Amino acid sequence: MSVDPPQDDPIVALSPDGMLRVEHRHYDDDRGGPWDTVRVVALPGEEVLVQVPNRGVTTEPVVFPGPGIAAVPVTDSQGHWRQLRIDAVKRVFRLSPGEADEALDLLPQRLGFTGPAVHYTPPRRPATLGQRILMTTLAVASLVFVLGGLWMVVAGSSSTDRWNGALGALFFGGCLAIALRDLRPGR
């Protein structure tokens, strides 16, 4: 991932030896969901070694176990937490302590970020009291008009009255269905 979205100020961790800077950037996007990125920058040249999306905030801190080495908590494309260990001098990484070192270019593939993006569906907001009152009023009014249309179908004096009653019952039946759908608790 080479382009950042608009963002708040990053949370920065600087290595004691001054060789690495780890930035965690978070941005809440109404259309695309929360957007987090973790970036590891080699200093003093400001070379971006790693930049990967993250799917959550961890309480684990970034650790610098040695000169030019950072242990950073990140998530893979499935949302599983991994302890990413980066060696800036050798330009390698490992995701587990027992694994062999791999080139930094392979990191997005190993985390599963090379495929198509997962579709984000934001959680539904609960209906406000005003929305619930409006939908209840719409449901009651639609029910009255559905019953009126059905009454016209039964008691209509001409075929035009009966057809108009049937069309009215169908139209306001659709309005009733929409109002009842919007009144559901999970909506």
C-alpha positions in Angstrom: 0.0 0.0 0.0 1.8 3.1 -1.1 -0.9 5.8 -0.7 -2.2 7.1 2.6 -5.8 8.4 3.0 -6.4 11.7 4.8 -5.4 11.1 8.4 -5.0 12.2 12.0 -1.6 12.7 13.5 0.2 9.3 13.6 1.3 7.6 16.8 5.1 7.4 16.5 7.6 5.1 18.2 11.3 5.9 17.6 14.0 3.2 18.2 16.6 4.0 20.9 19.4 3.7 18.4 17.7 6.2 16.0 17.7 3.8 13.1 13.9 3.2 12.9 10.6 5.1 13.2 7.3 3.2 13.5 4.2 5.1 12.7 0.6 4.0 13.3 -1.9 6.0 11.4 -5.7 5.8 12.0 -8.5 7.4 10.0 -12.2 6.9 10.4 -13.9 6.9 7.0 -17.7 6.8 6.8 -17.7 5.2 3.4 -14.8 2.8 3.7 -14.6 2.0 7.4 -11.8 2.5 9.7 -8.4 2.8 7.9 -5.3 2.0 9.8 -1.7 1.7 8.5 1.5 0.7 10.1 4.6 2.2 8.5 8.3 1.4 9.4 10.7 4.0 8.2 14.5 3.6 8.1 16.4 6.7 9.4 18.1 9.0 8.6 17.2 8.6 4.9 13.4 8.4 5.5 13.2 5.2 3.5 9.8 3.4 4.0 10.6 -0.2 4.6 7.1 -1.4 5.4 3.7 0.0 5.0 0.7 -2.3 5.6 -2.9 -1.9 6.5 -4.0 -2.8 10.0 -7.4 -4.0 11.1 -7.5 -2.8 14.7 -5.5 -1.2 17.5 -3.5 -3.4 19.8 -2.5 -2.7 23.4 0.9 -4.3 22.7 3.6 -1.7 22.2 6.2 -1.7 19.5 9.4 -3.2 20.8 13.0 -2.6 19.6 14.9 -5.8 20.7 18.2 -4.8 19.0 19.9 -2.2 16.8 17.9 -1.7 13.6 15.3 -4.3 14.7 11.6 -3.6 15.4 8.9 -6.0 16.6 5.5 -4.6 15.5 2.1 -6.0 16.1 0.1 -6.1 12.8 -2.9 -8.0 11.4 -3.1 -10.1 8.3 -5.9 -9.9 5.7 -8.1 -12.1 7.8 -7.7 -9.9 10.9 -5.4 -12.3 12.9 -2.7 -10.6 15.0 0.9 -11.3 14.0 4.1 -10.2 15.7 6.1 -8.8 12.7 9.9 -8.6 13.3 11.8 -6.4 10.9 15.5 -6.2 10.6 16.3 -2.9 8.8 20.0 -3.6 8.3 19.4 -6.9 6.5 16.1 -5.7 4.9 14.3 -8.9 6.1 11.2 -9.8 8.2 9.7 -12.8 10.0 6.2 -13.3 11.2 6.9 -16.0 13.8 10.0 -16.7 15.9 10.6 -20.1 14.4 10.4 -18.9 10.8 13.3 -18.1 8.5 13.9 -14.5 7.5 12.3 -13.3 4.2 12.8 -10.3 2.0 10.7 -7.3 2.8 9.1 -7.3 -0.7 7.3 -10.5 0.2 5.5 -9.1 3.3 2.3 -7.9 1.6 1.9 -11.3 0.0 2.6 -13.2 3.3 0.0 -11.0 5.1 -2.5 -11.7 2.3 -2.8 -8.1 1.1 -2.1 -8.8 -2.6 -5.6 -10.0 -3.5 -8.8 -7.9 -4.0 -9.9 -5.8 -1.1 -12.6 -7.1 1.2 -15.9 -5.3 0.9 -16.6 -3.2 4.1 -20.1 -2.9 5.3 -20.5 -0.4 8.1 -22.6 -1.4 11.1 -26.2 -0.3 11.0 -27.1 2.6 13.2 -30.1 2.2 15.5 -33.1 4.1 14.5 -33.8 7.3 16.5 -37.1 7.9 18.3 -38.2 10.3 15.6 -37.5 7.8 12.8 -39.4 5.1 14.7 -42.4 7.4 15.2 -42.4 8.3 11.5 -42.2 4.7 10.4 -45.0 3.7 12.8 -47.2 6.5 11.4 -46.4 5.4 7.9 -47.2 1.8 8.7 -50.6 2.7 10.2 -51.5 5.0 7.4 -50.5 2.5 4.8 -52.6 -0.2 6.5 -55.6 2.1 6.4 -55.2 2.6 2.7 -54.6 -1.1 2.0 -57.9 -1.9 3.8 -59.6 0.9 1.9 -58.3 -0.5 -1.4 -59.5 -4.0 -0.5 -62.9 -2.5 0.4 -63.0 -0.9 -3.0 -62.2 -4.2 -4.7 -65.1 -5.9 -2.9 -67.7 -3.1 -2.9 -66.8 -1.3 -6.1 -69.7 -0.5 -8.4 -67.7 -0.7 -11.6 -64.6 -2.5 -12.9 -62.7 0.8 -12.8 -63.4 1.2 -9.1 -62.3 -2.4 -8.4 -59.1 -2.0 -10.5 -58.3 1.3 -8.7 -58.9 -0.4 -5.4 -56.5 -3.3 -6.3 -53.8 -0.9 -7.5 -54.2 1.2 -4.4 -54.0 -1.9 -2.1 -50.8 -3.1 -4.0 -49.1 0.3 -3.8 -49.9 0.9 -0.2 -49.1 -2.7 0.6 -45.6 -2.0 -0.7 -45.4 1.1 1.5 -46.5 -1.0 4.5 -43.8 -3.6 3.8 -41.1 -0.9 3.6 -42.3 0.7 6.9 -42.4 -2.7 8.7 -38.9 -3.5 7.3 -37.5 -0.2 8.7 -39.2 -0.9 12.1 -37.3 -4.1 12.6 -34.9 -4.0 15.6 -31.8 -5.0 13.6 -32.3 -2.2 11.2 
